[in-house]
Amino acid sequence: MRIDLRNRTIECSVTALARYASAGSGGVRAGSWIARAQLGQEIHRRRQHQSIAAGAEYIPERHFAAELRVDDFRLRLEGRADGVSPARDLVLVDEIKSVDADAALLARARLEDYPRYLAQLRLYRLLAELEYGVPSHGRLVLISAATGEERCLDDVEDRPALDALVADLARRALLEAEYFEQRRSRLAEYAAALRFPFDDIRPGQRLLVDQVEETLCEGGRLLAGAPTGLGKTAAVLHPALRHALQHGAPLVYATSKNTQHEAALHCLRQIAGTTAAFPPFRAISLRAKERMCATGSLTCHEELCSHLRGCQNRITRFQLEERSLERMDLLPDNIFALGAAHEVCPFELQMTLTGHADVIICDYNYVFDPRVAMDFAWLRPGVRPVLIVDEIHNLADRARNSHSAVLETRDIRALEEDLTCGALHELLAARLGPAAQHCAMEWSALLRAIHDALNGCLHEASPAAPGVQRLEGGYPEGVFRQFAASAQMLNLRLALAGGGTLLAGEGSALSAFTRNLSLFAWLAELGTEGFEHYLTAEHGGAAARIVCLAPARVLARRYEDFQAVIGFSATLHPLDFHRRLLGLGDDCRLVQAPPAFPPGRRLIRIDAGVRTTFRERGAHAAAIAERIAAVAGARRGNYMALFPSHGFMRAVMEHFHADGVEVIMQEERASDARRSEIIQRMRAPGRGVLLACIQGGVFAEGLDFPGEELIGAIIVGPGLPAVSYERERMRFWYEDESGGGFEYAYLYPGLQRVIQSAGRVIRTATDTGVIVLLDERFTREPYASALPPDWAPEGVWRLVSRDLAADLRDFWSQWDQPEMKPG
C-alpha cells in the first residue's frame, strides 16, 4: 500500500485494503506454517478446477484494476479475484477461503464472522461491476481444510453499500497513515536530538557512521567489516535509528543469537539516554513462537485454543496495547506475562505490538527462514523497513540450513508402524475412539504414497557418487506439494477431533513430519538453480535430500522487501567473497574499518614446521602438542587451542604436557550448565587454563574474554570443512558460476573460522595477547591472501617464526614492567 498524503493518492491491493475491516495486528504475522499455506493453495486450485469443469464460463484469478475517488483522495485499487462468472445482466464473484473448521462449525458460519474475507469479496464485486457495467452477486465460499466440505454464503448488498465500504476502508487507512505521519513528524524532531552514545568517536566508528548514512540516503546496501573492540553496534545503530525515525520506517535488527538481543537493546538505551526529549522510540525484542505459547500445545487455531479465540477483542478490552506501549523496550518476558494473565495468546500480542514498534530486534529466522519469516510489508503503509544484519558472516550457513530438507523412508516406515500398532495408535484410540482406525488408515495410505514416490525418484535418478543418486531435473513438480497439503488436512482433522492437544506432546511426531514434508515440498518448487536434489541409500532405506548450495538467490529476493540493507561483522574477509555469497549485488558498498587497538599489543606468528592435513596430522600430533605447550608456558595465563575436529583435538592433547597448566577439553555434546562452568573458569584471570576447543564452535565465537581472561590462541590448521558430496557439489557449482570453487566451498569458510578464533584474544584497546597459527599452508597461496590484511601489512612472510619460543619471550618481555602490564 502506498499513501501519499501530500498528493492525495492511495495505491493498494484489495487484500491490503480489506485488512482494515477488522481490528488486529494489521496482518503482521510470523511463524506461518508452510503446510497450511500449501493446503489453502491446493483447496483453491481444486475448487477453481471444479468450477471450470462445470461448463459455465468461469474465469479464475481474474485481475481487476480501477481508479476511484474517496473524498478528495484518488484511490487506485487492484487485485485478483478467485473466480468470476460474467453474464449479460449479472456477474458472479467468488471469494474462496479455506477455514479451520469441522462440519458443525461450518454449518454455523455467517458472513459477519469473517469481516476481512467479506470485505475482500465486496471490493472485488465493486471492481467487477465497474469492469462489466452490470450488477454483481457475491459468494463467500468457505471450504473446511479438515474435511473438504463446502458452504457458500451469498452476498447481495447493493452498489451503494459497496461504495460505502470502499470509502470506509480507505478512510481507516488514511487515519492510520495520518497517525504514522504525525508520529513520524514527532520522532523526526526527536531523532535530530539524538547524539552518539559515547563522548569520543573513534576513526573506525566515524568511517562506519558515514558509510551507513550514505547507504541509507541512497537506499542501497552496505557490507562492513568492523573489527572487535571498535564499538560497531553503536556505529551502525545510531545513524540507522536516526534515519528510520526521520523517515517513519521500521528498523529491523536481525541477529544470529538471542544473546545479541540484549546487546542491541543496551545500545538503544544508551542512544536514547543522550537526550531528554520525548517521545522515545519503541523497540521490541521478538521471541520464537514455541517459547511464547502460554498453553505449551502450539495448537494455533481459534477454535482449538482458548488464548487465541477472541484474542484481539481481549487485547482491546484490557487495553493491553496501551499498557505495553508505555515502555520504550517491549521485552518478551513482559509480553508473555501480560498475555498469559489475561488469557491472550502472548505470541499474537507480540505480533500486535510489533506493528507499533520503531525498532524490531529478532533472530535471522524472522527475516530469512521461509517457515517463520514475517511479512514486514504490513508494518507501515507504503514504507519499506531498514534492515540491519548483525554478525552477517553467519547468514550464509543459516540460509543454507533453512533452505535444505530431507525425507527418509526409515522415518516414514517408523511413523506408519507407530500409527498402526505403536504408542501413537494407542493415543489416537484413546482420544478418538472408533474414528481412530479410519484416521490411522488415511495417514498410513498417505505415508505409503510418499514412500512409493521416493522409490520412484530413486529409479529416475542417476549415479553421482558411491551411495548417491542425483536428480538432474529435480523432484517431480507438484507431487510433494499435494502430499504436504494432505498431511496438513489430516492433522487439522485430528486437532479438531482431539480437542486441540492431540498434535502436541506424544502426538508431535505427526506435526514434526508434516512441517518437514512441507518445507521439502516448498523447496522442490524452487527449482534446481543453487540447489542439489539427490537421494542416498542409508539406514536400510533411501533418504531424499534438497540441499541449498548457494543461498545468494533466495537472500537477494528477501532483501527486496527493505529500502536499505546494512550487514556488518568482524569476520568478513575478503569482503567481495561475502558480497557475492550473500547475494548483496554488484552495487553493494564494501568498507573495512581499521583495527581499534594498537598493533603492538598483539603478536601473530605462523609456525610452518607442522602440518595438519588429514593425511599428515597423525604424524605431527606430538609436535603440535609441543608448540601448544611452548605458547602456554611462555607466560602464565588463560589460552585457547582451537582445532578443526574433536578427533584431531583428542589425538594432539594425548601428547600435551605443561607444568602448572590446567587443561579443559570441549566435549562433543556438553550441556548448557557445563559450558557455563567452563566459561566461568576462564573468567578467572591468570589462572593458567588451556581450553582445547573446536574452531567455529560455541567457545570460538560470540564470547568476550577481555584483559587477562584470555591472553593467547593457538589455531591448529586452517579449519577447512570436511570433504563431502554436498561440499564438492558446492565447489562445482561455484566453479561453473563464477570460478573459485575451492575458495567458496573450502578456503574462505575455513579461514573465517580462523579469524573468528583469533578474535577471541583482543577484545578491547587495552588487551594484549598472542595468536599462533600452526600449519605451513598459512604461508602459501591461496591461504596467505585469505588472511586479513592488517595481520601482515608487509606480507605474510613477516609472520613466519623461526624460533617461536624466542618470539614469545621477546613479546612478553615488553610487558614485564608493572606500568606496562596488559589490561
C-alpha positions in Angstrom: 0.0 0.0 0.0 1.2 3.5 -0.9 -0.4 6.5 0.6 0.8 10.0 -0.4 -0.9 12.5 1.9 0.7 15.4 0.1 -0.5 14.4 -3.4 -3.7 12.9 -2.0 -3.3 9.4 -3.6 -3.7 5.8 -2.4 -2.4 2.8 -4.3 -3.2 -0.6 -2.8 -4.3 -4.1 -3.4 -7.7 -5.5 -2.4 -6.1 -7.6 0.3 -4.2 -4.6 1.8 -7.4 -2.5 2.0 -9.5 -5.3 3.3 -7.4 -5.7 6.4 -8.9 -2.5 7.8 -12.3 -4.3 8.0 -11.4 -5.8 11.4 -9.3 -4.9 14.5 -6.0 -6.7 15.0 -2.3 -6.6 14.2 -2.9 -5.4 10.7 -1.6 -8.6 9.0 1.8 -8.7 10.8 2.4 -12.4 11.1 5.3 -14.7 11.8 5.6 -18.4 12.5 3.5 -19.2 9.4 3.2 -22.9 8.8 4.2 -23.5 5.2 1.9 -26.6 5.2 -1.2 -24.5 5.9 -0.4 -22.2 3.0 0.1 -25.2 0.7 -3.2 -26.7 1.9 -5.0 -23.4 1.2 -3.5 -23.2 -2.3 -4.5 -26.8 -3.1 -8.1 -26.1 -2.0 -8.2 -23.0 -4.2 -6.9 -24.9 -7.2 -9.3 -27.8 -6.7 -12.4 -25.6 -6.3 -11.4 -23.5 -9.3 -10.9 -26.6 -11.5 -14.3 -27.9 -10.4 -15.9 -24.6 -11.5 -14.2 -24.6 -14.8 -15.2 -28.3 -15.4 -18.9 -27.4 -14.6 -19.2 -25.9 -18.1 -20.3 -22.4 -17.5 -18.0 -19.5 -18.3 -15.7 -19.2 -15.3 -12.5 -17.1 -15.1 -10.1 -18.0 -12.2 -7.7 -15.4 -10.9 -9.4 -12.6 -12.7 -7.3 -9.4 -12.5 -9.2 -6.1 -11.8 -8.0 -2.5 -11.5 -9.8 0.7 -11.2 -9.4 4.3 -10.1 -11.9 5.7 -7.5 -12.5 8.9 -5.6 -12.8 8.9 -1.8 -13.4 12.4 -0.5 -10.5 14.4 -2.0 -8.2 11.3 -2.5 -7.6 9.3 -5.7 -7.7 5.6 -4.9 -6.0 3.1 -7.3 -7.3 -0.4 -6.3 -6.3 -3.7 -7.9 -6.3 -7.4 -7.2 -7.1 -10.9 -8.5 -10.5 -12.3 -7.7 -10.5 -16.1 -7.1 -13.3 -16.7 -9.6 -15.6 -14.7 -11.8 -18.6 -15.8 -13.9 -19.7 -12.9 -16.2 -23.1 -12.9 -17.8 -25.1 -10.4 -19.8 -27.0 -8.9 -16.9 -25.1 -10.2 -13.8 -21.5 -11.1 -12.8 -20.9 -13.7 -10.2 -17.9 -13.2 -8.0 -16.4 -16.0 -5.8 -14.1 -15.4 -2.8 -12.7 -18.9 -1.9 -11.4 -19.3 1.7 -10.2 -22.5 3.4 -11.1 -22.4 7.1 -10.0 -24.5 10.1 -13.5 -25.8 10.9 -15.4 -29.1 11.0 -18.9 -29.7 9.7 -20.6 -28.3 12.8 -18.6 -25.1 12.8 -19.0 -24.7 9.1 -22.8 -25.0 9.4 -22.9 -22.2 12.0 -20.8 -19.8 9.8 -22.2 -16.4 9.0 -20.8 -13.6 6.7 -20.2 -11.3 9.7 -17.9 -13.9 11.2 -15.3 -13.2 8.6 -15.1 -9.4 8.2 -11.9 -9.4 6.2 -13.0 -12.1 3.8 -16.3 -10.4 3.3 -14.5 -7.0 2.7 -12.4 -8.7 0.0 -15.4 -10.2 -1.6 -17.3 -6.9 -1.7 -14.3 -5.0 -3.0 -13.9 -7.5 -5.9 -17.7 -7.2 -6.5 -17.2 -3.4 -6.8 -14.3 -3.8 -9.2 -16.3 -6.4 -11.3 -19.3 -4.0 -11.6 -17.0 -1.2 -12.7 -15.4 -3.5 -15.3 -18.5 -5.2 -16.7 -21.1 -2.5 -16.2 -23.7 -4.8 -14.6 -24.7 -5.7 -11.1 -22.9 -8.4 -9.2 -23.7 -11.3 -6.9 -21.1 -12.4 -4.4 -20.3 -15.8 -2.9 -18.0 -16.4 0.1 -17.1 -20.0 -0.5 -15.9 -21.5 2.8 -14.2 -24.9 2.5 -13.2 -26.9 5.5 -9.5 -27.5 5.4 -10.1 -30.6 7.6 -12.8 -32.3 5.6 -13.1 -30.6 2.2 -16.8 -29.8 2.9 -18.1 -26.5 1.4 -20.5 -23.8 2.3 -21.4 -20.9 0.2 -22.6 -17.7 1.9 -24.3 -15.3 -0.6 -23.7 -11.6 -0.5 -26.3 -9.4 -2.3 -25.6 -6.0 -0.9 -26.3 -3.3 -3.5 -23.9 -0.8 -5.1 -24.4 2.0 -2.6 -23.3 -0.4 0.2 -20.2 -1.4 -1.9 -19.3 2.3 -2.5 -19.7 3.0 1.3 -17.5 0.1 2.2 -14.6 1.1 0.0 -14.9 4.7 1.3 -14.9 3.5 4.9 -11.9 1.2 4.5 -10.0 4.0 2.6 -10.7 6.5 5.4 -9.5 4.0 8.0 -6.3 3.5 6.0 -5.9 7.3 5.8 -6.4 7.7 9.6 -3.6 5.1 10.2 -1.4 6.9 7.6 -2.1 10.2 9.3 -1.3 8.7 12.7 2.0 7.4 11.5 2.8 10.7 9.7 2.2 12.6 12.9 4.2 10.2 14.9 7.0 10.3 12.2 7.0 14.1 12.5 7.4 14.0 16.2 10.0 11.2 16.0 11.9 13.1 13.3 12.4 16.1 15.8 13.3 13.6 18.5 15.8 11.9 16.1 17.6 15.2 15.4 18.3 15.5 19.1 19.9 12.0 19.5 23.6 12.0 19.9 26.3 9.4 19.5 26.2 7.4 22.8 29.9 8.0 23.6 31.9 11.2 24.2 34.6 10.2 21.7 34.0 8.7 18.3 36.9 6.6 17.0 38.2 6.9 13.5 36.9 3.5 12.6 33.5 4.4 14.1 33.4 7.6 12.1 34.1 5.7 8.9 31.2 3.3 9.6 28.8 6.1 10.6 29.5 8.0 7.4 29.1 4.8 5.2 25.9 3.8 6.9 24.4 7.3 6.4 25.3 7.4 2.7 23.9 4.0 2.1 20.7 4.9 3.8 20.3 8.1 1.8 20.9 6.1 -1.4 18.6 3.3 -0.4 21.4 0.8 -1.1 23.3 -2.0 0.6 26.4 -2.0 2.7 28.7 -4.7 3.8 31.0 -3.5 6.6 34.0 -5.3 8.2 34.3 -3.9 11.7 37.0 -5.4 13.9 36.4 -6.5 17.5 36.6 -3.7 20.1 35.6 -0.9 17.6 32.1 -0.3 19.0 30.5 -1.3 15.7 27.0 -1.8 17.1 26.7 1.8 18.1 28.4 3.0 14.9 25.7 1.2 12.9 22.6 1.6 15.1 23.0 5.3 15.8 22.8 6.5 12.1 20.3 3.8 11.1 18.0 4.7 14.0 18.1 8.4 13.2 17.3 7.7 9.6 14.5 5.3 10.3 12.8 7.7 12.8 13.2 10.6 10.5 11.5 8.7 7.6 8.9 6.8 9.5 10.4 3.5 8.6 10.6 0.5 10.9 14.2 -0.6 11.7 14.7 -4.4 11.7 17.8 -5.6 13.6 18.4 -9.3 12.8 20.8 -11.3 15.0 22.2 -14.9 14.8 21.9 -15.4 18.6 19.4 -14.4 21.2 22.3 -13.2 23.4 22.8 -10.4 20.9 19.3 -9.0 21.6 20.3 -7.6 24.9 23.5 -6.0 23.4 21.3 -4.2 20.8 18.8 -3.1 23.5 21.6 -1.9 25.7 23.0 0.2 22.8 19.5 1.6 22.1 19.0 2.6 25.7 22.4 4.4 25.6 21.4 6.3 22.4 18.0 7.2 24.0 19.8 8.5 27.0 21.6 11.2 25.0 18.5 13.4 25.0 15.7 14.1 27.4 13.4 14.9 24.6 10.2 13.0 24.1 8.6 10.9 22.7 11.1 8.0 23.0 11.0 5.4 20.2 9.8 1.9 20.9 11.9 -1.2 20.5 10.6 -4.8 20.6 12.6 -8.0 21.1 10.9 -10.9 19.4 10.9 -14.4 20.8 10.2 -17.7 18.9 6.6 -18.8 18.8 7.4 -22.1 20.6 8.6 -20.0 23.6 5.6 -17.7 23.5 2.9 -20.3 23.8 1.0 -20.0 27.1 -0.6 -23.5 26.8 2.5 -25.3 25.5 0.4 -27.1 22.9 1.1 -24.9 19.8 -2.4 -25.7 18.5 -2.7 -22.4 16.7 -6.4 -22.5 15.7 -9.0 -20.1 17.1 -11.5 -23.0 17.6 -8.9 -25.0 19.5 -7.0 -22.6 21.7 -8.8 -20.5 24.4 -5.9 -18.0 24.3 -6.3 -17.4 20.6 -10.1 -17.4 20.4 -11.3 -13.8 20.6 -7.7 -12.7 21.2 -7.9 -9.3 19.5 -11.1 -8.5 21.4 -9.5 -9.1 24.7 -6.4 -7.1 23.7 -8.7 -4.2 23.0 -10.9 -4.7 26.1 -8.0 -4.9 28.6 -6.1 -2.1 26.7 -3.1 -4.4 26.5 -1.6 -2.4 23.6 -1.8 0.9 25.5 -0.4 -0.7 28.7 2.5 -2.3 26.9 3.4 0.8 24.8 4.1 2.9 27.9 7.6 1.4 27.9 10.4 2.1 25.4 11.5 -1.5 25.2 8.9 -4.2 24.8 10.5 -7.3 26.3 9.3 -10.9 25.6 9.1 -11.8 29.3 6.8 -8.8 30.0 4.6 -9.5 26.9 4.3 -13.2 27.9 3.3 -12.4 31.5 0.7 -9.8 30.3 -0.8 -12.1 27.7 -1.0 -15.1 30.0 -2.6 -13.1 32.8 -5.5 -12.1 30.5 -5.7 -15.4 28.7 -4.4 -13.7 25.5 -2.0 -15.5 23.2 1.4 -14.0 24.0 2.7 -14.6 20.6 -0.4 -12.8 19.0 0.1 -9.9 21.5 3.8 -9.8 20.5 2.8 -9.6 16.8 0.2 -6.9 17.5 2.8 -4.8 19.4 5.3 -5.3 16.5 3.0 -3.1 14.4 3.7 -0.2 16.9 7.4 -0.7 17.2 10.0 1.5 15.7 12.8 -1.0 16.2 12.3 -4.8 15.9 15.1 -7.0 17.2 14.7 -10.5 16.1 16.5 -13.7 15.1 17.5 -14.3 11.5 14.6 -16.7 11.2 12.0 -13.9 11.3 13.6 -12.4 8.2 15.1 -15.3 6.2 13.6 -18.6 7.2 10.7 -19.5 4.9 8.9 -21.4 7.6 8.6 -18.4 10.0 9.6 -15.2 8.2 7.5 -12.1 8.8 5.8 -10.1 6.2 7.3 -6.7 7.0 5.3 -5.0 4.3 2.4 -4.6 6.7 4.3 -2.6 9.3 3.8 0.8 7.8 1.6 1.9 4.9 3.8 2.4 1.8 7.1 2.5 3.8 9.7 -0.3 3.5 11.7 -1.1 6.6 15.5 -0.7 7.0 17.3 -4.0 7.7 20.5 -4.4 9.8 22.1 -7.8 9.9 24.4 -8.3 12.8 27.3 -10.9 12.5 26.3 -11.3 8.9 29.1 -13.8 8.3 26.7 -16.4 9.9 23.9 -15.7 7.5 25.0 -17.9 4.6 25.1 -21.1 6.6 21.8 -20.2 8.4 20.2 -19.6 5.0 21.6 -22.9 3.6 20.2 -24.8 6.6 16.8 -23.2 6.5 16.5 -23.9 2.7 17.5 -27.5 3.0 15.4 -30.5 3.8 15.5 -34.3 3.9 12.8 -37.1 3.9 13.9 -40.6 5.0 12.0 -43.7 4.1 13.2 -45.1 7.5 11.3 -42.3 9.3 8.2 -42.9 7.1 8.1 -46.6 7.9 8.6 -45.9 11.6 5.8 -43.4 11.7 3.5 -45.8 9.8 4.3 -48.6 12.3 3.6 -46.2 15.2 0.3 -45.3 13.7 -0.8 -48.9 13.2 0.4 -50.6 16.4 2.5 -48.3 18.5 2.1 -45.6 21.1 0.6 -43.1 18.6 -2.1 -45.7 17.7 -3.0 -46.1 21.3 -3.1 -42.3 21.7 -5.5 -41.9 18.8 -7.7 -44.7 20.0 -7.9 -43.2 23.5 -8.8 -39.7 22.1 -10.8 -40.5 19.1 -12.3 -44.0 19.8 -13.7 -45.7 16.7 -12.6 -42.8 14.4 -9.0 -43.5 15.2 -8.8 -46.5 12.9 -10.1 -44.6 9.9 -7.7 -41.7 10.6 -4.8 -44.0 11.0 -5.7 -45.7 7.8 -5.7 -42.4 5.9 -2.4 -41.4 7.4 -0.9 -44.8 6.5 -2.1 -44.6 3.0 -0.5 -41.2 2.6 2.8 -42.4 4.1 2.8 -45.3 1.7 2.2 -43.0 -1.2 5.1 -40.8 -0.1 7.3 -43.9 0.3 6.4 -45.1 -3.2 7.1 -41.6 -4.7 10.5 -41.6 -3.1 11.3 -45.0 -4.6 10.1 -43.8 -7.9 12.5 -40.8 -7.7 15.3 -43.3 -6.8 14.6 -45.2 -10.1 14.7 -41.9 -12.1 18.0 -40.7 -10.6 21.5 -41.2 -12.0 24.5 -42.4 -10.0 26.7 -39.5 -9.0 28.9 -40.9 -6.2 29.1 -44.0 -4.1 25.7 -44.4 -2.5 24.4 -41.2 -4.1 21.7 -40.9 -6.9 21.3 -37.4 -8.4 18.1 -36.0 -9.8 19.3 -33.7 -12.6 15.9 -32.0 -13.1 14.8 -32.1 -9.5 11.9 -33.8 -7.8 8.6 -34.0 -9.8 6.6 -30.8 -9.7 3.5 -30.6 -7.6 3.7 -34.2 -6.2 5.1 -33.4 -2.8 3.1 -30.2 -2.6 -0.1 -32.3 -2.7 1.3 -34.7 -0.1 2.0 -31.8 2.2 -1.5 -30.4 1.8 -3.0 -33.8 2.5 -0.8 -34.2 5.7 -2.0 -30.8 6.9 -5.6 -31.7 6.2 -5.3 -34.9 8.2 -3.6 -33.1 11.1 -6.3 -30.4 11.2 -8.9 -33.1 11.3 -7.2 -34.8 14.2 -6.8 -31.5 16.0 -10.5 -30.7 15.7 -11.5 -34.1 16.8 -8.9 -34.4 19.6 -9.6 -31.2 21.4 -6.6 -29.3 20.2 -3.8 -31.1 22.1 -3.6 -34.2 20.0 -0.7 -33.0 17.9 1.4 -31.8 20.8 3.4 -33.9 23.3 3.2 -37.6 22.4 1.5 -36.9 19.1 4.0 -34.3 18.0 5.6 -36.8 15.6 2.8 -36.1 13.0 3.3 -32.4 13.4 7.1 -32.6 13.0 6.8 -34.9 10.0 4.3 -32.5 8.3 6.5 -29.5 8.9 9.4 -31.3 7.4 7.4 -32.6 4.4 6.0 -29.1 3.8 9.4 -27.5 3.7 10.6 -30.2 1.4 7.6 -29.6 -0.9 8.1 -25.9 -0.9 11.8 -26.2 -1.8 11.1 -28.7 -4.5 9.1 -25.9 -6.3 12.0 -23.5 -6.3 13.9 -25.4 -8.9 17.5 -26.6 -9.0 19.4 -23.3 -9.5 21.7 -23.1 -6.5 20.2 -26.3 -5.1 21.1 -30.0 -5.3 18.4 -32.7 -5.4 19.7 -36.1 -4.7 19.0 -39.4 -2.9 21.2 -41.5 -0.7 20.9 -45.1 0.4 21.3 -45.3 4.2 19.9 -47.0 7.3 18.2 -49.7 5.2 16.3 -47.2 3.1 16.5 -44.1 0.9 16.9 -40.5 2.0 15.6 -37.8 -0.4 17.5 -34.5 0.0 17.3 -31.0 -1.2 20.4 -29.0 -0.2 20.9 -25.3 -0.7 24.4 -25.0 -2.3 24.3 -21.2 -2.9 21.9 -19.0 -0.9 22.5 -15.8 -2.9 19.3 -16.1 -4.9 16.9 -16.6 -2.0 18.6 -14.0 0.1 18.6 -11.4 -2.8 14.8 -11.9 -3.1 14.3 -11.2 0.5 16.4 -8.0 0.5 14.0 -6.5 -2.0 11.5 -6.1 0.9 13.7 -3.5 2.5 14.7 0.0 1.5 18.3 -0.5 2.6 20.3 -3.4 4.0 23.3 -3.0 6.3 25.4 -6.1 7.2 28.3 -6.0 9.5 30.7 -8.3 11.3 34.3 -8.6 12.5 34.8 -11.7 10.2 34.2 -10.6 6.6 37.5 -11.1 4.8 37.5 -11.0 1.9 34.6 -8.6 1.6 33.9 -9.3 -2.1 33.6 -13.0 -1.4 30.9 -12.4 1.2 29.1 -9.8 -1.0 28.7 -12.5 -3.7 28.0 -15.3 -1.3 25.2 -13.3 0.4 23.6 -12.1 -2.8 24.1 -8.4 -2.0 24.6 -7.4 -5.6 27.4 -5.7 -7.5 26.4 -2.2 -6.3 26.8 -3.1 -2.6 29.2 -0.8 -0.8 32.2 -2.5 0.8 34.0 -1.0 3.7 36.7 -2.3 6.1 37.2 -0.3 9.3 40.7 -0.3 10.7 41.6 -2.1 14.0 40.6 -0.4 17.1 43.7 -1.3 19.1 47.5 -0.6 18.8 49.0 -3.3 16.7 51.9 -3.6 19.1 49.7 -5.2 21.7 49.2 -8.3 19.5 51.7 -10.8 18.4 50.8 -13.0 15.4 53.1 -15.8 14.4 52.9 -18.7 11.9 54.8 -21.9 12.8 55.3 -23.6 9.4 57.1 -26.6 10.9 54.0 -28.7 11.4 51.3 -30.0 9.1 47.6 -30.5 9.8 46.2 -32.0 6.7 44.0 -35.1 7.2 46.7 -37.4 6.0 49.6 -35.8 7.9 48.1 -34.7 11.1 48.7 -38.0 12.9 52.4 -37.9 12.3 52.6 -34.3 13.6 50.3 -34.7 16.6 53.2 -34.8 19.1 55.0 -31.8 17.5 51.7 -29.8 17.6 51.3 -30.6 21.3 54.9 -29.3 21.9 54.0 -26.0 20.2 50.9 -25.6 22.3 52.9 -26.2 25.4 55.5 -23.7 24.4 52.9 -21.0 23.9 51.1 -21.8 27.2 54.4 -22.0 29.1 55.7 -18.6 27.8 53.6 -16.7 30.2 51.1 -17.8 32.9 47.6 -17.1 31.8 44.5 -18.5 30.0 44.8 -19.8 26.5 42.7 -21.5 23.8 43.9 -24.2 21.5 41.4 -24.4 18.6 41.2 -27.5 16.4 39.2 -28.4 13.2 37.7 -31.5 14.8 37.2 -33.3 18.1 39.1 -36.4 16.9 42.2 -34.3 16.0 41.9 -32.4 19.3 42.0 -35.7 21.3 44.9 -37.1 19.3 47.0 -34.0 19.9 46.1 -33.5 23.6 47.2 -37.1 24.4 50.7 -35.8 23.9 50.3 -32.5 25.7 52.1 -31.7 28.9 52.9 -28.4 30.6 53.6 -27.8 34.2 51.1 -25.6 36.0 48.6 -25.6 33.1 45.0 -26.8 33.8 43.6 -28.5 30.7 39.9 -28.3 29.8 38.6 -30.1 26.7 35.4 -29.2 24.9 33.0 -32.2 25.0 31.1 -33.0 21.8 27.7 -32.7 23.5 28.2 -30.6 26.5 25.2 -29.3 28.4 24.5 -25.6 28.9 25.5 -25.9 32.5 28.8 -27.5 31.6 29.5 -24.7 29.0 28.7 -22.1 31.6 31.1 -23.8 34.1 33.9 -23.7 31.6 33.3 -20.0 30.8 33.4 -19.1 34.5 36.7 -21.0 34.9 38.1 -18.9 32.0 36.9 -15.7 33.6 39.5 -16.1 36.4 42.4 -14.0 35.1 45.9 -15.6 35.1 44.6 -18.9 36.4 46.7 -20.9 33.9 43.9 -22.6 31.9 44.2 -24.1 28.5 40.8 -24.6 26.8 41.1 -27.1 23.9 38.1 -26.5 21.7 36.7 -26.5 18.2 37.1 -23.8 15.5 33.6 -22.5 14.7 32.2 -24.0 18.0 30.5 -22.4 20.9 33.7 -21.1 22.5 35.2 -19.8 19.3 32.6 -17.1 18.5 30.4 -14.6 20.4 32.2 -14.8 23.7 34.3 -12.0 25.2 37.3 -12.7 27.4 38.8 -9.2 27.9 42.0 -8.4 29.7 43.9 -11.4 31.1 40.8 -13.7 30.9 42.4 -14.8 27.6 45.9 -13.9 26.5 46.5 -16.3 23.7 45.0 -18.5 21.0 46.8 -21.4 19.2 44.9 -22.1 16.0 45.7 -25.6 14.7 45.2 -25.6 10.9 43.1 -23.6 8.5 39.8 -25.3 9.6 38.7 -26.3 6.1 35.3 -28.0 6.1 35.4 -31.8 5.6 35.1 -33.1 2.1 31.6 -34.4 1.4 29.3 -34.9 -1.6 27.4 -31.7 -0.8 30.6 -29.7 -0.3 32.0 -31.0 -3.6 28.8 -30.1 -5.4 29.1 -26.7 -3.9 32.6 -26.4 -5.3 31.5 -27.5 -8.7 28.5 -25.1 -8.7 30.7 -22.0 -7.8 33.4 -23.1 -10.2 30.8 -23.1 -13.0 29.1 -20.0 -11.9 32.0 -17.6 -11.3 35.2 -19.6 -10.8 37.0 -20.0 -7.5 35.1 -23.1 -6.4 37.7 -24.2 -3.9 37.7 -20.8 -2.3 33.9 -20.6 -1.9 33.5 -24.2 -0.7 36.5 -24.7 1.4 39.1 -21.9 1.8 37.0 -18.9 2.9 34.7 -20.9 5.2 37.8 -22.4 6.8 39.7 -19.1 7.2 36.6 -17.5 8.6 36.8 -19.9 11.5 40.5 -19.0 11.9 39.7 -15.3 12.0 36.8 -15.9 14.5 39.1 -17.9 16.7 41.8 -15.2 16.6 39.2 -12.6 17.5 38.7 -14.1 21.0 42.1 -12.7 22.1 42.0 -8.9 21.6 38.6 -7.6 22.7 39.5 -4.0 23.9 42.1 -1.4 23.1 44.0 -2.3 26.3 44.1 -6.1 25.8 47.4 -7.9 25.0 47.8 -11.3 23.6 49.4 -13.8 21.2 47.9 -15.6 18.2 49.8 -18.6 16.8 48.9 -20.3 13.6 50.1 -23.9 13.2 50.4 -25.2 9.7 52.7 -24.4 6.8 49.7 -23.8 4.5 49.2 -20.4 6.1 52.4 -19.3 4.4 51.4 -20.1 0.8 48.7 -19.2 -1.7 45.8 -19.1 -1.7 45.7 -19.3 2.1 48.1 -16.4 2.7 45.9 -14.0 0.6 42.8 -15.0 2.6 44.3 -13.7 5.9 43.2 -10.2 7.0 45.5 -7.5 5.6 46.1 -5.9 9.0 47.6 -9.2 10.2 50.6 -8.8 7.9 50.6 -5.4 6.1 54.2 -6.1 4.9 53.5 -9.6 3.7 52.7 -12.9 5.3 56.4 -13.8 5.4 56.8 -11.4 8.3 54.6 -13.6 10.4 56.7 -16.8 9.9 58.5 -17.7 13.1 62.0 -19.2 13.0 62.1 -19.5 16.8 58.7 -19.5 18.4 59.9 -19.6 22.0 62.2 -16.6 21.4 59.4 -14.6 19.7 57.1 -15.2 22.6 59.8 -14.4 25.1 60.6 -11.1 23.4 57.0 -10.1 23.1 56.1 -10.8 26.7 59.2 -9.1 28.0 57.7 -5.8 26.8 55.0 -6.1 29.5 57.2 -7.1 32.4 57.3 -3.6 33.8 54.3 -3.0 36.1 53.1 0.1 34.3 53.3 -1.8 31.0 51.2 -4.8 32.0 48.2 -5.6 29.8 44.7 -4.7 30.9 
